[in-house]
Amino acid sequence: MLALLLQAAQAPQAAATQIGEPNRVAMAFFFLFIATTLGITYWAARRTRTTEHFYAAGRTISARQNGFALAGDYMSAASFLGIAGLVSTSGFDGLIYSTGWLVGWPVVLFLIAEPLRNLGRYTFADVVATRLQQTPVRLAAALGTLATVTFYLIAQMVGAGGLIKLMFGIRYEVAIAIVGVAMIAYVLFGGMIATTWVQIVKAVLLLGGAAILAVMVLAQFGMNPVRLFAAAAEKFGDGVLAPGKLVSKPLDTISLGLALMFGTAGLPHILMRFYTVPDAVAARKSVFWATGLIGAFYLMTFVLGFGAMVLVGPDVIKGVEPGGNMAAPLLAEHLGGTAFLGFIAAVAFATILAVVAGLTLSGAAALSHDLWVGVVRKGHATQQEQLRVARLATVLLGIVAVLLGITFKGQNVAFMVGLAFAIAASANFPALVLSMFWRRCSTSGAVASMVTGTVSTLLLIYLSPTVQVDILKHAVAWFPLKNPALVTIPLSFAVGVLVSLATPERQEQEGYQYVERRMHLGAVVE
Amino acid sequence: MITPDSGLQALAATRWKVALTLTIIMVIVYFGFVSLIAFDKPLLATRITPGLTLGILLGVLVIVSSWLLTWVYVRWANTKYDPELHRLRK
């Protein structure tokens, strides 16, 4: 490390930017963050004695804390670096993501949060399985969960490796290993308590960092965003303020919108957070907080993106990294010098760590709570055994994530976030809604819906232009849409309904009365 | 414990109606915006003042309406749904 720093100090300063050079401030902030979060983990580990603590933080997180943690769990590097980059290089088109990634939250509030909190314990499979047969439902739900988590993790890991390499000048594999070790440490020792606080710290850092950056940009334009947009239009043409070339195919745009909107309501690591609050009222309030925070953040991405476009320039941004991902860090360097660049780089790192920790925990819950305890042990396992399996699953998932991150090095994995949202929207969301709100939903119907959602999404992504043309370099793709949600969400709902109607289950329908009561009144009235 | 299930079912039906209505409004707002992006780009390029196009304004309004709709729901739940649940629990 020291050698690296010395080397950098002696190296001639050719480039105008310090990005890619080991940055002392970034390193300092980075070690401060790691030290703080490991301190939190140590504190949390002493409080993690039961599965209730490990998966659900003892259900003691307040609504406001959970609102921040939800924001920290949800806003990935793609939100921060990706959208700012997209807006700075393509203008308006990037805003499709800013809005799309928010509009799922009201849906989570209206349809999912409170019933989920009242019906389940640790995973969304608990809810679907409330009155249906445990084994098939948990198997199918685990399939959907693990598919979503795996693709999301690959996208985060590969992104993390690339970004950390670019910002800190350390090797890709080393960066991936650091992320893997830190996330395993948080989840393994501190479970949901540590994960929650890492996410809260990250949310505060990310929102604070983005706000400082946005204010510094606006200060140059009389604190008026419209003047900033006008400057962008003056410099790069009116086109940057209107839809452009990124959205050339109408159905692609709509399909992506569907995946973003309904995928949020089916992301296992987000759903799991609702079990950390004491009751349904707190679950409701926490989504209100999360929607406020995430919306404010995405409004700031408008300013950051156009700010980077005007103050740094698209050519410089693409010159540093062709995807445009360095727009926000470059903007920070332009406005606040190397020290501020270091701070923003560390924030980006914290952002990634908080998301992968949440993903790992929800994957571990699917493996241990749904598959091991629910399917293998039929619900009969001691606390100690459950915790042991959950921790084993955490380590296993962490190692798999690191290996996948290294395997996919240099690959274009941006589509995998879209894929994860599409699977969540098609495999998890329809089964959740049908089992909670439709009396006639049967075991076979729910299972068929989850399996259809997962398999059809994977298949259609494989046949899409993203994989066939962009990655495999074939001339044409069999399936025209880049994101399959437009087909797979209706398909999954239709299969769920038709199979349920074809396989009526009297017992399960009678069980609906219990579901309905518990969904509203909570478990207290049992 | 005796729960007057007819009361609960009425409340469940009301909650479902409120949740579904608000969800549909959100879908219309967002997919209205997305459809304009997909099918009527020139309209969104309309300039309101220098620096502000209809597209940017509507994008901001989508975010603001997400806030408003969650606020409407939370208010309804706090003032109507919770007291009714409280009554049913007795």
Interface residues (C-beta under 8 A of the other chain):
Chain A: F92 L95 I96 S98 T99 G100 L102 V103 W105 P106 V107 L109 F110 L111 E114 V226 R227 L228 F229 A230 A231 A232 A233 D238 G239 L241 A242 P243 G244 V247 P250 L251 T253 I254 G257 M261 V281 R284 K285 V287 F288 T291 G292 G295 Y298 L299 F302 F437 Q513 E516 R517 M519 H520 L521 V524 V525
Chain B: M1 T3 D5 L8 Q9 L11 A12 R15 W16 V18 A19 L20 L22 T23 M26 V27 V29 Y30 F31 F33 V34 S35 I37 A38 F39 K41 L44 A45 R47 T49 P50 G51 L52 T53 G55 I56 G59 V60 V62 I63 V64 S66 W67 L69 T70 W71 Y73 V74 A77 D82 L85 L88 R89
